[in-house]
Amino acid sequence: MSEFLVNYGGIFFAGLGIACAVILSGIGSARGVGIVGEAAAGLMIEEPQKFGRSLILQLLPGTQGLYGFVIGLLVLGKLDVGMPLAEGLYLFAACLPIALVGWKSAISQGRVAASGITLLAKNEENSTYGIIYAVMVETYALLSFVTSLILVNAVSF
C-alpha cells in the first residue's frame, strides 16, 4: 500500500479532487434545479406566460455544477502519472472549496429560488426581488469557485 502511495498517490488524490469538485457541486446543482422546477411546474399550470421568468430562477442553482466542472477541467490539465503525493494532496485540497460550498449553496439557492417562484406567482412586478435573493446565495458559490481557482493555479510543483 505504501508503494502505491509513493508511486501513484499524487495522481490518485488529484483525481479524487476532480471527482469531488464535479460530483458534489453537480449533485447540489441537480437538487437545487429540481427544487425550483417542482415549484415552477405548479405555476405553469395556472400561468404558463410566466415561463421565462421562472426559468431564470430555475437556472440559477445550476451554476455551481458548472463551477465545479471548470475546476475539474483545470486540475485535469495538471494530471501526470508521476506527480508527487504532495502535489496530488494539494490539488485535492484546492478542489474542496467548490466541492463543498458548491454542493450546499446550490441546494440553498434552489430553496430561495423556489420562494422566488411563489413571489412570481403572487406579484409578477416584484419577481426581480426573488432573483436578487437567489443571487445573494450565488455570492458564496462564486467566492468558493474563485478560491479553488486561485489555489489550483497558485503553486507550481
C-alpha positions as CSV (number, residue, x, y, z in Angstrom):
1,M,0.0,0.0,0.0
2,S,2.8,2.5,0.8
3,E,4.5,1.7,-2.5
4,F,1.2,2.5,-4.3
5,L,1.0,5.9,-2.5
6,V,4.6,6.7,-3.3
7,N,4.2,5.8,-7.0
8,Y,0.6,6.8,-7.7
9,G,-0.7,8.7,-4.7
10,G,-0.3,12.1,-6.4
11,I,-2.5,11.3,-9.4
12,F,-4.9,9.3,-7.2
13,F,-5.6,12.3,-4.9
14,A,-5.7,14.8,-7.7
15,G,-8.2,12.6,-9.5
16,L,-10.2,12.3,-6.3
17,G,-10.2,16.1,-6.0
18,I,-11.6,16.4,-9.6
19,A,-14.3,13.8,-8.8
20,C,-15.3,15.6,-5.6
21,A,-15.5,19.0,-7.3
22,V,-17.6,17.8,-10.2
23,I,-19.7,15.2,-8.4
24,L,-20.6,17.2,-5.2
25,S,-21.3,20.5,-7.0
26,G,-23.2,18.6,-9.7
27,I,-25.4,16.9,-7.1
28,G,-26.1,20.2,-5.4
29,S,-27.0,21.8,-8.7
30,A,-29.2,19.0,-9.7
31,R,-31.0,19.1,-6.4
32,G,-31.3,22.9,-6.5
33,V,-32.6,23.0,-10.0
34,G,-35.0,20.2,-9.2
35,I,-36.4,22.1,-6.2
36,V,-37.1,25.2,-8.3
37,G,-38.5,23.0,-11.2
38,E,-41.1,21.5,-8.8
39,A,-42.3,24.9,-7.7
40,A,-42.3,26.3,-11.3
41,A,-44.2,23.4,-12.7
42,G,-47.1,24.2,-10.4
43,L,-47.1,27.8,-11.6
44,M,-47.1,26.8,-15.2
45,I,-50.5,25.0,-14.8
46,E,-52.1,28.3,-13.9
47,E,-49.9,30.9,-15.7
48,P,-47.8,29.5,-18.5
49,Q,-46.9,33.0,-19.7
50,K,-44.6,33.3,-16.7
51,F,-42.3,30.5,-18.0
52,G,-39.5,32.9,-19.0
53,R,-39.2,34.5,-15.5
54,S,-39.5,31.1,-13.8
55,L,-36.8,29.7,-16.0
56,I,-34.3,32.4,-14.8
57,L,-34.9,31.3,-11.2
58,Q,-34.5,27.7,-12.1
59,L,-31.2,28.2,-13.9
60,L,-29.5,29.9,-11.0
61,P,-28.7,26.8,-8.9
62,G,-27.1,25.2,-11.9
63,T,-24.1,27.4,-11.9
64,Q,-22.4,25.7,-9.0
65,G,-22.2,22.5,-11.1
66,L,-20.6,24.5,-13.8
67,Y,-18.1,26.0,-11.4
68,G,-17.1,22.5,-10.2
69,F,-16.8,21.3,-13.7
70,V,-14.4,24.1,-14.6
71,I,-12.2,23.4,-11.6
72,G,-12.2,19.8,-12.5
73,L,-11.1,20.6,-16.0
74,L,-8.3,22.8,-14.7
75,V,-7.0,20.1,-12.4
76,L,-7.3,17.5,-15.2
77,G,-4.9,19.6,-17.2
78,K,-2.3,19.2,-14.4
79,L,-2.6,15.4,-14.0
80,D,0.6,13.5,-14.5
81,V,1.2,9.8,-13.7
82,G,4.4,10.7,-11.9
83,M,3.1,13.6,-9.9
84,P,4.3,13.6,-6.3
85,L,2.0,12.8,-3.5
86,A,2.3,16.3,-2.1
87,E,1.1,17.8,-5.4
88,G,-1.9,15.4,-5.6
89,L,-2.9,16.2,-2.0
90,Y,-2.6,19.9,-2.6
91,L,-4.8,19.7,-5.7
92,F,-7.3,17.6,-3.8
93,A,-7.4,20.3,-1.1
94,A,-7.7,23.0,-3.8
95,C,-10.9,21.3,-5.1
96,L,-12.6,21.2,-1.7
97,P,-13.9,24.8,-1.6
98,I,-16.0,24.5,-4.7
99,A,-16.9,20.8,-4.0
100,L,-18.4,21.5,-0.6
101,V,-19.7,25.1,-0.9
102,G,-21.0,24.4,-4.4
103,W,-22.9,21.4,-3.1
104,K,-24.5,23.1,-0.2
105,S,-25.1,26.5,-1.8
106,A,-26.8,25.1,-4.9
107,I,-29.4,23.4,-2.6
108,S,-29.8,26.6,-0.6
109,Q,-30.1,28.6,-3.7
110,G,-32.8,26.3,-5.0
111,R,-34.8,26.8,-1.9
112,V,-34.5,30.6,-2.1
113,A,-35.3,30.5,-5.9
114,A,-38.4,28.3,-5.2
115,S,-39.6,31.0,-2.8
116,G,-39.0,33.4,-5.7
117,I,-41.4,31.3,-7.8
118,T,-44.0,32.0,-5.1
119,L,-43.3,35.7,-5.3
120,L,-43.6,35.5,-9.1
121,A,-47.0,33.7,-8.8
122,K,-48.4,36.3,-6.4
123,N,-46.9,39.5,-7.9
124,E,-45.0,39.5,-11.2
125,E,-43.9,43.1,-10.8
126,N,-41.8,42.1,-7.7
127,S,-40.4,38.9,-9.2
128,T,-37.0,40.6,-9.6
129,Y,-36.7,40.6,-5.8
130,G,-36.8,36.8,-5.9
131,I,-34.0,36.7,-8.4
132,I,-31.9,39.1,-6.2
133,Y,-32.4,37.0,-3.1
134,A,-31.3,33.9,-5.0
135,V,-28.3,35.7,-6.5
136,M,-27.2,36.6,-3.0
137,V,-26.6,32.9,-2.3
138,E,-24.6,32.7,-5.5
139,T,-22.1,35.1,-4.0
140,Y,-20.7,32.3,-1.7
141,A,-20.5,29.8,-4.5
142,L,-18.6,32.3,-6.6
143,L,-16.2,33.0,-3.7
144,S,-15.5,29.3,-3.3
145,F,-15.0,29.0,-7.1
146,V,-12.5,31.8,-7.1
147,T,-10.8,30.3,-4.0
148,S,-10.4,26.9,-5.8
149,L,-9.3,28.7,-9.0
150,I,-6.6,30.6,-7.1
151,L,-5.4,27.6,-5.2
152,V,-5.2,25.4,-8.4
153,N,-3.1,28.0,-10.1
154,A,-1.1,29.4,-7.1
155,V,1.5,26.7,-6.6
156,S,3.7,25.0,-9.2
157,F,5.4,21.8,-8.2
